[in-house]
Amino acid sequence: MPMLEDQLKLLKNTFDKYAGKDADKGSMSKAELADLLREEFPGMAGDKKQLDAFFTGLDGDKDGKVSFPEFVQFAATLLLMLMGSI
C-alpha cells in the first residue's frame, strides 16, 4: 500500500479510536479530544480553559462536537505548525 494512503488511513483510525469512546462514533466530544491530546501529545492538553478554547476553535460549525472534517483541518494545521509554515 502506498505510504500516503497508509498515513491517511492512520489519521482516520486515530479519529475513530478517540471518537468511538462514547455513543456518537461520528464525532469527538471535548472529553474525547482531551483524551487524544493527553495520549498523543503529552503536555499539550493544558488546563480546562485552554482545552475549552482549543475545542471551540476546532468546532467550526459550533455544534458542540468535532467532526472528522474538522479533525482533518486540525491535523493539517498542526502539521503546518510543526513544519514552521504558520
Contact map, one row per residue, 1 for C-alpha under 8 A:
11101100000000000000000000000000000000000000000000000000000000000000000000000000000000
11111100000000000000000000000000000000000000000000000000000000000000000000000000000000
11111110000000000000000000000000000000000000000000000000000000000000000000000000000000
01111111000000000000000000000000000000000000000000000000000000000000000000000000000000
11111111100000000000000000000000000000000000000000000000000000000000000000000000000000
11111111110000000000000000000000000000000000000000000000000000000000000000000000000000
00111111111000000000000000000000000000000000000000000000000000000000000000000000000000
00011111111100000000000000000000000000000000000000000000000000000000000000000000000000
00001111111110000000000000000000000000000000000000000000000000000000000000000000000000
00000111111111000000000000000000000000000000000000000000000000000000000000000000000000
00000011111111100000000000000000000000000000000000000000000000000000000100000000000000
00000001111111110000000000000000000000000000000000000000000000000001000000000000000000
00000000111111111000000000000000000000000000000000000000000000000000000000000000000000
00000000011111111100000000000000000000000000000000000000000000000000000000000000000000
00000000001111111110000000010000000000000000000000000000000000000001001000000000000000
00000000000111111111000011000000000000000000000000000000000000000000000000000000000000
00000000000011111111100000000000000000000000000000000000000000000000000000000000000000
00000000000001111111100000010001101100000000000000000000000000000000000000000000000000
00000000000000111111110111111001000000000000000000000000000000000000000000000000000000
00000000000000011111111111010000000000000000000000000000000000000000000000000000000000
00000000000000001111111010000001000000000000000000000000000000000000000000000000000000
00000000000000000011111110000000000000000000000000000000000000000000000000000000000000
00000000000000000001111110000000000000000000000000000000000000000000000000000000000000
00000000000000000011011111110000000000000000000000000000000000000000000000000000000000
00000000000000010011111111110000000000000000000000000000000000000000000000000000000000
00000000000000010011000111110000000000000000000000000000000000000011000000000000000000
00000000000000000010000111111000000000000000000000000000000000001111000000000000000000
00000000000000100111000111111111100000000000000000000000000000001110000000000000000000
00000000000000000010000000111111100000000000000000000000000000011100000000000000000000
00000000000000000000000000011111110000000000000000110010000000001000000000000000000000
00000000000000000000000000011111111000000000000000000000000000000000000000000000000000
00000000000000000110100000011111111100000000000000000000000000000000000000000000000000
00000000000000000100000000011111111110000000000000000010000000000000000000000000000000
00000000000000000000000000000111111111000000100000100000000000000000000000000000000000
00000000000000000100000000000011111111100000000000000000000000000000000000000000000000
00000000000000000100000000000001111111111000000000000000000000000000000000000000000000
00000000000000000000000000000000111111111101100000000000000000000000000000000000000000
00000000000000000000000000000000011111111111100000000000000000000000000000000000000000
00000000000000000000000000000000001111111100000000000000000000000000000000000000000000
00000000000000000000000000000000000111111100000000000000000000000000000000000000000000
00000000000000000000000000000000000111111111100000000000000000000000000000000000000000
00000000000000000000000000000000000011111111100000000000000000000000000000000000000000
00000000000000000000000000000000000001001111110000000000000000000000000000000000000000
00000000000000000000000000000000000011001111110000000000000000000000000000000000000000
00000000000000000000000000000000010011001111111001100000000000000000000000000000000000
00000000000000000000000000000000000000000011111101100000000000000000000000000000000000
00000000000000000000000000000000000000000000111111100000000000000000000000000000000000
00000000000000000000000000000000000000000000011111110000000000000000000000000000000000
00000000000000000000000000000000000000000000001111111000000000000000000000000000000000
00000000000000000000000000000000000000000000111111111100000000000000000000000000000000
00000000000000000000000000000100010000000000111111111110000000000000000000000000000000
00000000000000000000000000000100000000000000000111111111000000000000000000000000000000
00000000000000000000000000000000000000000000000011111111100000000000000000000000000000
00000000000000000000000000000000000000000000000001111111110000000000000000000000000000
00000000000000000000000000000100100000000000000000111111111000000100000000000000000000
00000000000000000000000000000000000000000000000000011111111101000000000000000000000000
00000000000000000000000000000000000000000000000000001111111100000000000000000000000000
00000000000000000000000000000000000000000000000000000111111100000100011001000000000000
00000000000000000000000000000000000000000000000000000011111111111110010000000000000000
00000000000000000000000000000000000000000000000000000001111111000000010000000000000000
00000000000000000000000000000000000000000000000000000000001111100000000000000000000000
00000000000000000000000000000000000000000000000000000001001111111000000000000000000000
00000000000000000000000000000000000000000000000000000000001011111000000000000000000000
00000000000000000000000000001000000000000000000000000000001001111100000000000000000000
00000000000000000000000000111100000000000000000000000000001001111110000000000000000000
00000000000000000000000000111000000000000000000000000010011000011111011000000000000000
00000000000000000000000001110000000000000000000000000000001000001111111000000000000000
00000000000100100000000001100000000000000000000000000000000000000111111100000000000000
00000000000000000000000000000000000000000000000000000000000000000011111110000000000000
00000000000000000000000000000000000000000000000000000000011100000111111111000000000000
00000000000000100000000000000000000000000000000000000000010000000111111111100000000000
00000000001000000000000000000000000000000000000000000000000000000001111111110000000000
00000000000000000000000000000000000000000000000000000000000000000000111111111000000000
00000000000000000000000000000000000000000000000000000000010000000000011111111100000000
00000000000000000000000000000000000000000000000000000000000000000000001111111110000000
00000000000000000000000000000000000000000000000000000000000000000000000111111111000000
00000000000000000000000000000000000000000000000000000000000000000000000011111111100000
00000000000000000000000000000000000000000000000000000000000000000000000001111111110000
00000000000000000000000000000000000000000000000000000000000000000000000000111111111000
00000000000000000000000000000000000000000000000000000000000000000000000000011111111111
00000000000000000000000000000000000000000000000000000000000000000000000000001111111111
00000000000000000000000000000000000000000000000000000000000000000000000000000111111110
00000000000000000000000000000000000000000000000000000000000000000000000000000011111110
00000000000000000000000000000000000000000000000000000000000000000000000000000001111111
00000000000000000000000000000000000000000000000000000000000000000000000000000001111111
00000000000000000000000000000000000000000000000000000000000000000000000000000001100111
